[in-house]
Amino acid sequence: MSDFNTSDFMNLMKTQTWSNGRHLVRCAKVIPETHDVTTFTFSMNEPVMFFFKPGQFVTLELDIAEERIMRSYTISSSPSIPYSFSITVKRVPGGVVSNWLHDNLKSGDQIAVHGPVGNFNCMDFPAEKVLLLSGGVGITPVMSMARWWFNTDSEVDMVFAHSARSPKDIIYAKELEYMATRIDNFKMHLVCEKTNIGESWGGYRGYINLHMLNLIAPDFLEREVFCCGPTPYMKAVKSLLQEAGFDMSHYHEESFGSTPTKDVERAEKHADQAVLEEQKPKEMVLLRIPDLDIVKEVEMDLTLNEAAAEAGVNISKACGLGMCGACRVKVLNGNFEMNHNGGISEEEVSDGYVLSCCTRIKSDIELEI
Ligand SMILES: Cc1cc2nc3c(=O)[nH]c(=O)nc-3n(C[C@H](O)[C@H](O)[C@H](O)COP(=O)(O)OP(=O)(O)OC[C@H]3O[C@@H](n4cnc5c(N)ncnc54)[C@H](O)[C@@H]3O)c2cc1C
């Protein structure tokens, strides 16, 4: 439970707002959603308003078995309820962090989170009509968007189609139903892959297809589409939209796991270049970290993260894609090339900060960590 007086909530002089960075937050509630999905809500000891763009995510920094581990989780709550935020986590068989959270994190525990960040959000792509498509735990970012529009009495015309394995796997089932019965600009459709013995089911069955989509949202070609789910689900959605002639500049997706295709292609290109580069003599530069008394010769073109590791310094990172902002450091001197995916603001860049996972060294360089 938070230590501050509830009247402090109403005192704007005492209330701070949240911005991208590292924050210590306290787990307030642990709420079971389904048999393998749990929501964790967080707040701070002092009144803080958690503003973020619905769809964005945070990166948890955890110490598990004496190892620092980072994982990203979408903020499933909405900034319309700003004094706390939540994440909703599905157990992944054999997964380190998802199971640790389910088995260990309890009300009152303090953890560090980084963020909020992310390009997949509804603020940067305003639209009058939206189609929210989700599969499994991929519901979290689109639920945050739906909650935002619902709580702010927005006029946005929402069609929400969620796919789950079976009725017992539907996350937020009661809340979705509640929203659909309260306002007429929220239409909800559920698709279940299968039903279990003893379960009744009146929704769609099987996998989402074009025929279903035409019934769910006959005007889907006119909608801004936000999609999140397992890779095969998103692949199927994308190809059925393309098949229907949808203008893909209005399609937005978030991937929870696999690296986006463009990053894979870029990595493959880098790998090909690396083979050629290996045959050339390596150009060396000096990495300096004055606070740690480090001066180390490293290869030009390494990422700052790789170079720091060579110097024996671990800069914690999470997504490795320049998305989450967890590996931010300051460049005091030197040339570099950063290729991020939205995990750092323009203001931070102009203050000299970079994301070490996606910043390559182009000369002697000096860092503050
Ligand atoms: C932007 C973003 C937002 C996200 N939002 C959410 C969200 O809202 N909710 C959510 O539940 N998840 C979300 N995720 C996914 C989340 O970050 C984790 O990837 C997920 O919880 C699994 O983490 P884990 O530590 O439990 O699994 P990991 O330990 O990373 O393991 C994942 C899988 O790999 C296998 N594995 C691990 N190590 C090995 C090995 N050495 N050899 C073979 N197999 C191995 C495991 O058995 C498991 O099946 C999001 C991810 C991103 C990038």
The ligand as a MOL file (V3000), in Angstrom:
LIG
                    3D

  0  0  0     0  0            999 V3000
M  V30 BEGIN CTAB
M  V30 COUNTS 53 58 0 0 0
M  V30 BEGIN ATOM
M  V30 1 C 7.4920 -4.2870 -26.5260 0
M  V30 2 C 7.1300 -5.5730 -25.8130 0
M  V30 3 C 5.9520 -5.6440 -25.0680 0
M  V30 4 C 5.5910 -6.8320 -24.4180 0
M  V30 5 N 4.4310 -6.8850 -23.7070 0
M  V30 6 C 4.0640 -8.0190 -23.0720 0
M  V30 7 C 2.8310 -8.0770 -22.3340 0
M  V30 8 O 2.0660 -7.1090 -22.2490 0
M  V30 9 N 2.5350 -9.2440 -21.6980 0
M  V30 10 C 3.3450 -10.3550 -21.7800 0
M  V30 11 O 3.0050 -11.3950 -21.1720 0
M  V30 12 N 4.5040 -10.3230 -22.5050 0
M  V30 13 C 4.8860 -9.1830 -23.1320 0
M  V30 14 N 6.0680 -9.1400 -23.8180 0
M  V30 15 C 6.9340 -10.3430 -23.8330 0
M  V30 16 C 7.8630 -10.3150 -22.6020 0
M  V30 17 O 8.8060 -9.2630 -22.7320 0
M  V30 18 C 8.6820 -11.6040 -22.4270 0
M  V30 19 O 9.3470 -11.8850 -23.6410 0
M  V30 20 C 7.8490 -12.8170 -22.0460 0
M  V30 21 O 7.1640 -12.5820 -20.8110 0
M  V30 22 C 8.7470 -14.0530 -21.8900 0
M  V30 23 O 9.7620 -13.7670 -20.9840 0
M  V30 24 P 10.3590 -14.8710 -20.0180 0
M  V30 25 O 11.5120 -14.2790 -19.3140 0
M  V30 26 O 9.2760 -15.4710 -19.1850 0
M  V30 27 O 10.8060 -15.9720 -21.0300 0
M  V30 28 P 12.3250 -16.2680 -21.5110 0
M  V30 29 O 13.1450 -16.7230 -20.3660 0
M  V30 30 O 12.7890 -15.1150 -22.2980 0
M  V30 31 O 12.0350 -17.5210 -22.4270 0
M  V30 32 C 11.1930 -17.4370 -23.5770 0
M  V30 33 C 11.1190 -18.8170 -24.2040 0
M  V30 34 O 12.4140 -19.2370 -24.6280 0
M  V30 35 C 12.7480 -20.4680 -24.0240 0
M  V30 36 N 14.1770 -20.3950 -23.6570 0
M  V30 37 C 14.7780 -19.5380 -22.7900 0
M  V30 38 N 16.0990 -19.7700 -22.7460 0
M  V30 39 C 16.3330 -20.7880 -23.5850 0
M  V30 40 C 17.4990 -21.4710 -23.9960 0
M  V30 41 N 18.7090 -21.1630 -23.5070 0
M  V30 42 N 17.3790 -22.4570 -24.9220 0
M  V30 43 C 16.1660 -22.7780 -25.4270 0
M  V30 44 N 15.0320 -22.1620 -25.0920 0
M  V30 45 C 15.1210 -21.1900 -24.1860 0
M  V30 46 C 11.8630 -20.5860 -22.7910 0
M  V30 47 O 11.6300 -21.9350 -22.4400 0
M  V30 48 C 10.6260 -19.9070 -23.2450 0
M  V30 49 O 9.7900 -20.7870 -23.9660 0
M  V30 50 C 6.4430 -7.9800 -24.4920 0
M  V30 51 C 7.6320 -7.8940 -25.2350 0
M  V30 52 C 7.9780 -6.7110 -25.8850 0
M  V30 53 C 9.2630 -6.6550 -26.6850 0
M  V30 END ATOM
M  V30 BEGIN BOND
M  V30 1 1 1 2
M  V30 2 1 2 3
M  V30 3 2 2 52
M  V30 4 2 3 4
M  V30 5 1 4 5
M  V30 6 1 4 50
M  V30 7 2 5 6
M  V30 8 1 6 7
M  V30 9 1 6 13
M  V30 10 2 7 8
M  V30 11 1 7 9
M  V30 12 1 9 10
M  V30 13 2 10 11
M  V30 14 1 10 12
M  V30 15 2 12 13
M  V30 16 1 13 14
M  V30 17 1 14 15
M  V30 18 1 14 50
M  V30 19 1 15 16
M  V30 20 1 16 17
M  V30 21 1 16 18
M  V30 22 1 18 19
M  V30 23 1 18 20
M  V30 24 1 20 21
M  V30 25 1 20 22
M  V30 26 1 22 23
M  V30 27 1 23 24
M  V30 28 2 24 25
M  V30 29 1 24 26
M  V30 30 1 24 27
M  V30 31 1 27 28
M  V30 32 2 28 29
M  V30 33 1 28 30
M  V30 34 1 28 31
M  V30 35 1 31 32
M  V30 36 1 32 33
M  V30 37 1 33 34
M  V30 38 1 33 48
M  V30 39 1 34 35
M  V30 40 1 35 36
M  V30 41 1 35 46
M  V30 42 1 36 37
M  V30 43 1 36 45
M  V30 44 2 37 38
M  V30 45 1 38 39
M  V30 46 1 39 40
M  V30 47 2 39 45
M  V30 48 1 40 41
M  V30 49 2 40 42
M  V30 50 1 42 43
M  V30 51 2 43 44
M  V30 52 1 44 45
M  V30 53 1 46 47
M  V30 54 1 46 48
M  V30 55 1 48 49
M  V30 56 2 50 51
M  V30 57 1 51 52
M  V30 58 1 52 53
M  V30 END BOND
M  V30 END CTAB
M  END
